[in-house]
Amino acid sequence: MNNKNFAGFSLIEVMITTLLFSIIMLGFINYQQALLNKHRYFANNLRANKIAFQLLDSYPYTSHKIIPSGWQYKITSKIYNTECKMVEITVSTPSKQVIKQQRFFCDLH
């Protein structure tokens, strides 16, 4: 009558399962962090392109309200011929991303 069958897991099995679960969860957390970093990178890239196009659209009148704090921009122009010049806008984000956009401006009289 003392014949008892015990069912369950041993301590070693529980510890191995907990270790595997922890390793898998760390992998998911690192993956989530990488996705978040890429999202920030592409969001800043898209915003910098939008700002560069806004600056080109408002050229030669630049508005400092377009540029967020911590961001920088530079406008350069090169003479193409007697009637046209190439204007290049360089926008730098706080995370050191650099976006360049350029456009021809021609005075046709």
C-alpha positions as CSV (number, residue, x, y, z in Angstrom):
1,M,0.0,0.0,0.0
2,N,3.0,2.2,0.2
3,N,3.5,2.2,-3.6
4,K,3.1,5.9,-4.6
5,N,3.9,7.2,-8.1
6,F,5.1,10.7,-8.2
7,A,4.6,12.8,-11.3
8,G,6.2,16.1,-12.0
9,F,9.5,17.7,-12.8
10,S,12.8,17.5,-11.1
11,L,14.7,20.6,-9.9
12,I,17.3,20.1,-12.7
13,E,14.6,20.1,-15.4
14,V,13.0,23.3,-14.0
15,M,16.4,25.0,-13.9
16,I,17.3,24.1,-17.5
17,T,13.8,25.2,-18.7
18,T,14.2,28.5,-16.8
19,L,17.7,29.0,-18.3
20,L,16.4,28.4,-21.9
21,F,13.4,30.6,-21.4
22,S,15.7,33.4,-20.1
23,I,18.0,33.1,-23.1
24,I,15.1,33.2,-25.5
25,M,13.6,36.3,-23.8
26,L,17.0,38.1,-23.9
27,G,17.1,37.4,-27.7
28,F,13.6,38.8,-28.1
29,I,14.5,41.9,-26.1
30,N,17.6,42.5,-28.2
31,Y,15.6,42.1,-31.4
32,Q,13.0,44.6,-30.1
33,Q,15.8,47.1,-29.3
34,A,17.3,46.7,-32.8
35,L,13.9,47.3,-34.4
36,L,13.4,50.4,-32.3
37,N,16.8,51.8,-33.2
38,K,16.1,51.2,-36.9
39,H,12.7,52.9,-36.6
40,R,14.4,55.9,-35.0
41,Y,17.0,56.0,-37.8
42,F,14.5,55.9,-40.6
43,A,12.1,58.3,-38.9
44,N,15.0,60.8,-38.6
45,N,16.0,60.2,-42.2
46,L,12.5,60.8,-43.4
47,R,12.2,64.0,-41.3
48,A,15.5,65.3,-42.5
49,N,14.5,64.7,-46.1
50,K,11.2,66.5,-45.5
51,I,13.1,69.5,-43.9
52,A,15.5,69.6,-46.8
53,F,12.7,69.8,-49.3
54,Q,10.9,72.4,-47.3
55,L,14.1,74.5,-47.2
56,L,14.4,74.1,-51.0
57,D,10.8,75.1,-51.5
58,S,11.2,78.3,-49.5
59,Y,14.6,79.2,-51.0
60,P,16.0,81.9,-50.9
61,Y,13.9,82.8,-47.8
62,T,14.8,80.3,-45.2
63,S,12.8,79.9,-42.0
64,H,14.5,78.9,-38.9
65,K,11.2,77.5,-37.6
66,I,11.5,74.6,-40.0
67,I,14.7,73.3,-38.2
68,P,14.2,71.4,-34.9
69,S,16.5,72.2,-32.0
70,G,19.8,70.3,-32.2
71,W,19.5,69.9,-36.0
72,Q,21.8,71.9,-38.4
73,Y,21.6,72.8,-42.0
74,K,23.8,74.4,-44.6
75,I,22.9,75.9,-47.9
76,T,25.4,76.1,-50.8
77,S,24.9,77.3,-54.3
78,K,27.0,76.9,-57.4
79,I,26.7,78.8,-60.6
80,Y,25.7,76.4,-63.4
81,N,25.5,78.8,-66.3
82,T,24.5,82.5,-66.8
83,E,20.8,81.8,-66.0
84,C,20.9,78.9,-63.6
85,K,22.4,77.9,-60.3
86,M,22.4,74.6,-58.3
87,V,21.3,75.0,-54.7
88,E,22.2,72.2,-52.3
89,I,20.7,71.8,-48.8
90,T,22.6,69.6,-46.3
91,V,20.6,68.7,-43.1
92,S,22.4,67.1,-40.2
93,T,20.4,65.3,-37.4
94,P,21.6,65.1,-33.8
95,S,22.5,61.4,-34.4
96,K,25.0,62.6,-37.1
97,Q,22.8,61.5,-40.1
98,V,23.5,63.8,-43.1
99,I,20.9,64.3,-45.9
100,K,21.6,66.2,-49.0
101,Q,19.0,67.5,-51.5
102,Q,19.7,69.7,-54.5
103,R,17.7,71.7,-57.1
104,F,18.2,73.9,-60.0
105,F,17.0,77.5,-59.9
106,C,16.9,79.4,-63.2
107,D,16.1,83.0,-63.9
108,L,14.4,83.0,-67.2
109,H,13.8,86.6,-68.3
